Amino acid sequence: MALLKAPSKQPKTTTLQVRLEEDLRHTLDRYAEFIGANASYVVSEALRLLFRKDEEFKRWSAQHTNNHNQEQIQGDALTKTA
């Protein structure tokens, strides 16, 4: 049974360029074919799984949430006034 399920609908997306080892890219494409999805979907879902399962990251993220929100607010303010 596949760990990831094929997408039911297309969510809002953004672009990210990454470099992968050739064999990893080949396996990624094969897994995408296996579940009837595209490589972008597989990467997104694999990252969701990673973030959901990594307890240490969740603790770290909870401690640093205010820093990220403050930077985002400051960045938005700069964007709006510029």
N, CA, C and O atoms as CSV, one atom per row, in Angstrom:
chain,resi,resn,atom,element,x,y,z
A,1,MET,N,N,0.849,-1.180,0.000
A,1,MET,CA,C,0.000,0.000,0.000
A,1,MET,C,C,0.893,1.241,0.000
A,1,MET,O,O,1.884,1.291,0.728
A,2,ALA,N,N,0.555,2.215,-0.792
A,2,ALA,CA,C,1.321,3.452,-0.892
A,2,ALA,C,C,1.181,4.280,0.384
A,2,ALA,O,O,0.104,4.340,0.976
A,3,LEU,N,N,2.267,4.912,0.800
A,3,LEU,CA,C,2.213,5.814,1.961
A,3,LEU,C,C,1.516,7.114,1.611
A,3,LEU,O,O,0.849,7.707,2.458
A,4,LEU,N,N,1.663,7.568,0.366
A,4,LEU,CA,C,1.023,8.796,-0.086
A,4,LEU,C,C,-0.155,8.447,-0.977
A,4,LEU,O,O,-0.125,7.445,-1.692
A,5,LYS,N,N,-1.180,9.263,-0.935
A,5,LYS,CA,C,-2.356,9.079,-1.775
A,5,LYS,C,C,-2.338,10.125,-2.884
A,5,LYS,O,O,-1.810,11.222,-2.700
A,6,ALA,N,N,-2.908,9.788,-4.022
A,6,ALA,CA,C,-2.994,10.732,-5.137
A,6,ALA,C,C,-3.824,11.945,-4.711
A,6,ALA,O,O,-4.733,11.816,-3.891
A,7,PRO,N,N,-3.522,13.106,-5.257
A,7,PRO,CA,C,-4.228,14.333,-4.847
A,7,PRO,C,C,-5.691,14.314,-5.266
A,7,PRO,O,O,-6.044,13.804,-6.330
A,8,SER,N,N,-6.533,14.881,-4.410
A,8,SER,CA,C,-7.947,14.982,-4.744
A,8,SER,C,C,-8.230,16.298,-5.472
A,8,SER,O,O,-9.111,16.356,-6.330
A,9,LYS,N,N,-7.490,17.347,-5.135
A,9,LYS,CA,C,-7.630,18.627,-5.825
A,9,LYS,C,C,-6.296,19.363,-5.758
A,9,LYS,O,O,-5.441,19.027,-4.938
A,10,GLN,N,N,-6.120,20.347,-6.601
A,10,GLN,CA,C,-4.866,21.079,-6.682
A,10,GLN,C,C,-4.898,22.292,-5.749
A,10,GLN,O,O,-5.661,23.226,-5.998
A,11,PRO,N,N,-4.096,22.305,-4.687
A,11,PRO,CA,C,-4.042,23.470,-3.797
A,11,PRO,C,C,-3.202,24.591,-4.417
A,11,PRO,O,O,-2.529,24.383,-5.427
A,12,LYS,N,N,-3.247,25.761,-3.815
A,12,LYS,CA,C,-2.407,26.880,-4.253
A,12,LYS,C,C,-0.941,26.470,-4.091
A,12,LYS,O,O,-0.567,25.890,-3.072
A,13,THR,N,N,-0.125,26.766,-5.083
A,13,THR,CA,C,1.265,26.328,-5.053
A,13,THR,C,C,2.227,27.484,-5.287
A,13,THR,O,O,1.829,28.577,-5.690
A,14,THR,N,N,3.485,27.217,-5.028
A,14,THR,CA,C,4.580,28.126,-5.303
A,14,THR,C,C,5.699,27.309,-5.927
A,14,THR,O,O,5.671,26.079,-5.874
A,15,THR,N,N,6.668,27.965,-6.507
A,15,THR,CA,C,7.745,27.264,-7.197
A,15,THR,C,C,8.991,27.204,-6.330
A,15,THR,O,O,9.337,28.169,-5.649
A,16,LEU,N,N,9.666,26.048,-6.363
A,16,LEU,CA,C,10.924,25.830,-5.668
A,16,LEU,C,C,11.811,25.005,-6.574
A,16,LEU,O,O,11.405,23.940,-7.038
A,17,GLN,N,N,12.997,25.477,-6.830
A,17,GLN,CA,C,13.931,24.713,-7.651
A,17,GLN,C,C,14.892,23.978,-6.728
A,17,GLN,O,O,15.497,24.581,-5.842
A,18,VAL,N,N,15.031,22.666,-6.939
A,18,VAL,CA,C,15.934,21.844,-6.127
A,18,VAL,C,C,16.796,20.987,-7.035
A,18,VAL,O,O,16.444,20.731,-8.186
A,19,ARG,N,N,17.925,20.547,-6.509
A,19,ARG,CA,C,18.795,19.625,-7.217
A,19,ARG,C,C,18.745,18.288,-6.492
A,19,ARG,O,O,18.870,18.226,-5.269
A,20,LEU,N,N,18.561,17.228,-7.257
A,20,LEU,CA,C,18.500,15.883,-6.696
A,20,LEU,C,C,19.525,14.998,-7.377
A,20,LEU,O,O,19.887,15.216,-8.533
A,21,GLU,N,N,19.981,14.006,-6.651
A,21,GLU,CA,C,20.811,12.985,-7.272
A,21,GLU,C,C,19.966,12.275,-8.327
A,21,GLU,O,O,18.755,12.131,-8.161
A,22,GLU,N,N,20.600,11.833,-9.406
A,22,GLU,CA,C,19.860,11.221,-10.513
A,22,GLU,C,C,19.018,10.030,-10.081
A,22,GLU,O,O,17.863,9.904,-10.485
A,23,ASP,N,N,19.594,9.154,-9.259
A,23,ASP,CA,C,18.832,7.975,-8.852
A,23,ASP,C,C,17.631,8.346,-7.983
A,23,ASP,O,O,16.589,7.694,-8.055
A,24,LEU,N,N,17.770,9.378,-7.170
A,24,LEU,CA,C,16.656,9.841,-6.348
A,24,LEU,C,C,15.555,10.421,-7.232
A,24,LEU,O,O,14.372,10.170,-7.000
A,25,ARG,N,N,15.942,11.193,-8.243
A,25,ARG,CA,C,14.946,11.749,-9.167
A,25,ARG,C,C,14.213,10.630,-9.899
A,25,ARG,O,O,12.997,10.697,-10.078
A,26,HIS,N,N,14.935,9.621,-10.315
A,26,HIS,CA,C,14.313,8.492,-11.009
A,26,HIS,C,C,13.296,7.797,-10.092
A,26,HIS,O,O,12.186,7.473,-10.516
A,27,THR,N,N,13.680,7.579,-8.856
A,27,THR,CA,C,12.776,6.937,-7.896
A,27,THR,C,C,11.572,7.827,-7.609
A,27,THR,O,O,10.449,7.335,-7.491
A,28,LEU,N,N,11.796,9.122,-7.497
A,28,LEU,CA,C,10.704,10.078,-7.293
A,28,LEU,C,C,9.701,9.991,-8.436
A,28,LEU,O,O,8.494,9.926,-8.201
A,29,ASP,N,N,10.188,9.990,-9.660
A,29,ASP,CA,C,9.295,9.897,-10.822
A,29,ASP,C,C,8.530,8.576,-10.834
A,29,ASP,O,O,7.346,8.543,-11.170
A,30,ARG,N,N,9.204,7.498,-10.471
A,30,ARG,CA,C,8.539,6.186,-10.436
A,30,ARG,C,C,7.468,6.148,-9.342
A,30,ARG,O,O,6.395,5.581,-9.549
A,31,TYR,N,N,7.751,6.747,-8.181
A,31,TYR,CA,C,6.756,6.766,-7.107
A,31,TYR,C,C,5.551,7.600,-7.528
A,31,TYR,O,O,4.409,7.219,-7.270
A,32,ALA,N,N,5.800,8.726,-8.169
A,32,ALA,CA,C,4.710,9.564,-8.658
A,32,ALA,C,C,3.833,8.782,-9.631
A,32,ALA,O,O,2.606,8.845,-9.559
A,33,GLU,N,N,4.462,8.051,-10.532
A,33,GLU,CA,C,3.714,7.215,-11.472
A,33,GLU,C,C,2.922,6.142,-10.722
A,33,GLU,O,O,1.772,5.860,-11.060
A,34,PHE,N,N,3.536,5.556,-9.718
A,34,PHE,CA,C,2.910,4.509,-8.908
A,34,PHE,C,C,1.600,4.980,-8.276
A,34,PHE,O,O,0.624,4.230,-8.246
A,35,ILE,N,N,1.570,6.209,-7.772
A,35,ILE,CA,C,0.352,6.700,-7.116
A,35,ILE,C,C,-0.521,7.547,-8.036
A,35,ILE,O,O,-1.570,8.031,-7.611
A,36,GLY,N,N,-0.109,7.731,-9.278
A,36,GLY,CA,C,-0.916,8.499,-10.227
A,36,GLY,C,C,-0.890,9.988,-9.958
A,36,GLY,O,O,-1.910,10.668,-10.077
A,37,ALA,N,N,0.278,10.494,-9.595
A,37,ALA,CA,C,0.433,11.916,-9.288
A,37,ALA,C,C,1.673,12.427,-10.010
A,37,ALA,O,O,2.281,11.704,-10.799
A,38,ASN,N,N,2.051,13.687,-9.736
A,38,ASN,CA,C,3.284,14.218,-10.315
A,38,ASN,C,C,4.352,14.342,-9.222
A,38,ASN,O,O,4.056,14.216,-8.034
A,39,ALA,N,N,5.586,14.587,-9.641
A,39,ALA,CA,C,6.709,14.651,-8.698
A,39,ALA,C,C,6.520,15.773,-7.679
A,39,ALA,O,O,6.879,15.611,-6.513
A,40,SER,N,N,5.965,16.895,-8.099
A,40,SER,CA,C,5.741,18.007,-7.160
A,40,SER,C,C,4.835,17.595,-6.012
A,40,SER,O,O,5.077,17.942,-4.856
A,41,TYR,N,N,3.799,16.859,-6.342
A,41,TYR,CA,C,2.877,16.393,-5.305
A,41,TYR,C,C,3.583,15.460,-4.330
A,41,TYR,O,O,3.405,15.571,-3.117
A,42,VAL,N,N,4.387,14.537,-4.864
A,42,VAL,CA,C,5.102,13.587,-4.008
A,42,VAL,C,C,6.039,14.329,-3.062
A,42,VAL,O,O,6.088,14.015,-1.873
A,43,VAL,N,N,6.777,15.304,-3.568
A,43,VAL,CA,C,7.692,16.081,-2.724
A,43,VAL,C,C,6.908,16.821,-1.643
A,43,VAL,O,O,7.291,16.797,-0.473
A,44,SER,N,N,5.819,17.473,-2.025
A,44,SER,CA,C,5.008,18.212,-1.043
A,44,SER,C,C,4.481,17.302,0.054
A,44,SER,O,O,4.563,17.634,1.237
A,45,GLU,N,N,3.942,16.156,-0.338
A,45,GLU,CA,C,3.385,15.243,0.653
A,45,GLU,C,C,4.469,14.606,1.512
A,45,GLU,O,O,4.258,14.369,2.702
A,46,ALA,N,N,5.625,14.326,0.922
A,46,ALA,CA,C,6.731,13.768,1.701
A,46,ALA,C,C,7.202,14.779,2.751
A,46,ALA,O,O,7.520,14.407,3.881
A,47,LEU,N,N,7.241,16.048,2.371
A,47,LEU,CA,C,7.620,17.080,3.343
A,47,LEU,C,C,6.571,17.221,4.436
A,47,LEU,O,O,6.916,17.378,5.607
A,48,ARG,N,N,5.297,17.168,4.067
A,48,ARG,CA,C,4.231,17.208,5.095
A,48,ARG,C,C,4.412,16.060,6.088
A,48,ARG,O,O,4.311,16.251,7.300
A,49,LEU,N,N,4.677,14.876,5.563
A,49,LEU,CA,C,4.886,13.699,6.416
A,49,LEU,C,C,6.087,13.910,7.331
A,49,LEU,O,O,6.015,13.629,8.527
A,50,LEU,N,N,7.173,14.398,6.782
A,50,LEU,CA,C,8.374,14.665,7.569
A,50,LEU,C,C,8.076,15.653,8.695
A,50,LEU,O,O,8.414,15.399,9.851
A,51,PHE,N,N,7.450,16.771,8.363
A,51,PHE,CA,C,7.168,17.803,9.372
A,51,PHE,C,C,6.199,17.306,10.433
A,51,PHE,O,O,6.304,17.682,11.600
A,52,ARG,N,N,5.255,16.462,10.031
A,52,ARG,CA,C,4.274,15.924,10.980
A,52,ARG,C,C,4.909,14.914,11.927
A,52,ARG,O,O,4.508,14.830,13.088
A,53,LYS,N,N,5.887,14.149,11.460
A,53,LYS,CA,C,6.490,13.078,12.262
A,53,LYS,C,C,7.684,13.529,13.105
A,53,LYS,O,O,8.018,12.858,14.082
A,54,ASP,N,N,8.326,14.623,12.766
A,54,ASP,CA,C,9.549,15.052,13.455
A,54,ASP,C,C,9.197,15.839,14.719
A,54,ASP,O,O,8.942,17.042,14.667
A,55,GLU,N,N,9.189,15.142,15.841
A,55,GLU,CA,C,8.801,15.758,17.122
A,55,GLU,C,C,9.766,16.875,17.534
A,55,GLU,O,O,9.342,17.906,18.056
A,56,GLU,N,N,11.047,16.666,17.300
A,56,GLU,CA,C,12.027,17.692,17.660
A,56,GLU,C,C,11.789,18.962,16.853
A,56,GLU,O,O,11.867,20.060,17.404
A,57,PHE,N,N,11.502,18.837,15.569
A,57,PHE,CA,C,11.211,20.002,14.734
A,57,PHE,C,C,9.949,20.714,15.219
A,57,PHE,O,O,9.906,21.944,15.257
A,58,LYS,N,N,8.923,19.947,15.589
A,58,LYS,CA,C,7.679,20.562,16.080
A,58,LYS,C,C,7.941,21.401,17.328
A,58,LYS,O,O,7.413,22.505,17.463
A,59,ARG,N,N,8.763,20.869,18.244
A,59,ARG,CA,C,9.097,21.640,19.455
A,59,ARG,C,C,9.871,22.899,19.091
A,59,ARG,O,O,9.581,23.983,19.596
A,60,TRP,N,N,10.855,22.750,18.215
A,60,TRP,CA,C,11.665,23.898,17.789
A,60,TRP,C,C,10.785,24.938,17.101
A,60,TRP,O,O,10.896,26.134,17.371
A,61,SER,N,N,9.926,24.478,16.227
A,61,SER,CA,C,9.053,25.376,15.473
A,61,SER,C,C,8.116,26.148,16.397
A,61,SER,O,O,7.882,27.340,16.194
A,62,ALA,N,N,7.581,25.473,17.405
A,62,ALA,CA,C,6.688,26.127,18.358
A,62,ALA,C,C,7.417,27.237,19.110
A,62,ALA,O,O,6.825,28.274,19.411
A,63,GLN,N,N,8.684,27.029,19.411
A,63,GLN,CA,C,9.470,28.032,20.129
A,63,GLN,C,C,9.848,29.203,19.230
A,63,GLN,O,O,10.111,30.298,19.726
A,64,HIS,N,N,9.879,28.992,17.928
A,64,HIS,CA,C,10.319,30.029,16.998
A,64,HIS,C,C,9.193,30.619,16.157
A,64,HIS,O,O,9.455,31.364,15.212
A,65,THR,N,N,7.955,30.298,16.483
A,65,THR,CA,C,6.815,30.794,15.713
A,65,THR,C,C,6.727,32.307,15.758
A,65,THR,O,O,6.504,32.939,14.725
A,66,ASN,N,N,6.896,32.902,16.930
A,66,ASN,CA,C,6.783,34.352,17.048
A,66,ASN,C,C,7.847,35.069,16.239
A,66,ASN,O,O,7.567,36.120,15.663
A,67,ASN,N,N,9.058,34.534,16.178
A,67,ASN,CA,C,10.116,35.149,15.382
A,67,ASN,C,C,9.728,35.181,13.914
A,67,ASN,O,O,9.906,36.205,13.255
A,68,HIS,N,N,9.204,34.090,13.392
A,68,HIS,CA,C,8.816,34.023,11.983
A,68,HIS,C,C,7.658,34.983,11.703
A,68,HIS,O,O,7.667,35.703,10.705
A,69,ASN,N,N,6.661,34.985,12.594
A,69,ASN,CA,C,5.516,35.877,12.401
A,69,ASN,C,C,5.950,37.332,12.434
A,69,ASN,O,O,5.450,38.131,11.641
A,70,GLN,N,N,6.868,37.707,13.329
A,70,GLN,CA,C,7.344,39.079,13.426
A,70,GLN,C,C,8.092,39.477,12.159
A,70,GLN,O,O,7.898,40.580,11.647
A,71,GLU,N,N,8.950,38.588,11.647
A,71,GLU,CA,C,9.676,38.868,10.413
A,71,GLU,C,C,8.711,39.036,9.256
A,71,GLU,O,O,8.909,39.905,8.406
A,72,GLN,N,N,7.671,38.218,9.211
A,72,GLN,CA,C,6.695,38.289,8.136
A,72,GLN,C,C,5.930,39.604,8.211
A,72,GLN,O,O,5.697,40.245,7.186
A,73,ILE,N,N,5.538,40.010,9.415
A,73,ILE,CA,C,4.825,41.271,9.593
A,73,ILE,C,C,5.710,42.435,9.164
A,73,ILE,O,O,5.259,43.330,8.449
A,74,GLN,N,N,6.969,42.427,9.600
A,74,GLN,CA,C,7.882,43.492,9.210
A,74,GLN,C,C,8.093,43.495,7.708
A,74,GLN,O,O,8.134,44.561,7.093
A,75,GLY,N,N,8.226,42.328,7.110
A,75,GLY,CA,C,8.402,42.231,5.670
A,75,GLY,C,C,7.182,42.750,4.931
A,75,GLY,O,O,7.319,43.440,3.921
A,76,ASP,N,N,5.980,42.425,5.422
A,76,ASP,CA,C,4.759,42.911,4.804
A,76,ASP,C,C,4.659,44.422,4.908
A,76,ASP,O,O,4.251,45.095,3.960
A,77,ALA,N,N,5.038,44.956,6.075
A,77,ALA,CA,C,4.982,46.399,6.254
A,77,ALA,C,C,5.925,47.099,5.294
A,77,ALA,O,O,5.579,48.129,4.716
A,78,LEU,N,N,7.111,46.546,5.123
A,78,LEU,CA,C,8.065,47.147,4.193
A,78,LEU,C,C,7.543,47.081,2.763
A,78,LEU,O,O,7.709,48.022,1.987
A,79,THR,N,N,6.917,45.973,2.425
A,79,THR,CA,C,6.390,45.815,1.078
A,79,THR,C,C,5.273,46.811,0.812
A,79,THR,O,O,5.197,47.383,-0.276
A,80,LYS,N,N,4.409,47.022,1.794
A,80,LYS,CA,C,3.268,47.901,1.605
A,80,LYS,C,C,3.667,49.369,1.502
A,80,LYS,O,O,3.028,50.133,0.779
A,81,THR,N,N,4.715,49.769,2.217
A,81,THR,CA,C,5.104,51.179,2.207
A,81,THR,C,C,6.070,51.509,1.105
A,81,THR,O,O,6.240,52.682,0.776
A,82,ALA,N,N,6.711,50.519,0.521
A,82,ALA,CA,C,7.711,50.778,-0.509
A,82,ALA,C,C,7.088,51.109,-1.839
A,82,ALA,O,O,7.803,51.353,-2.812
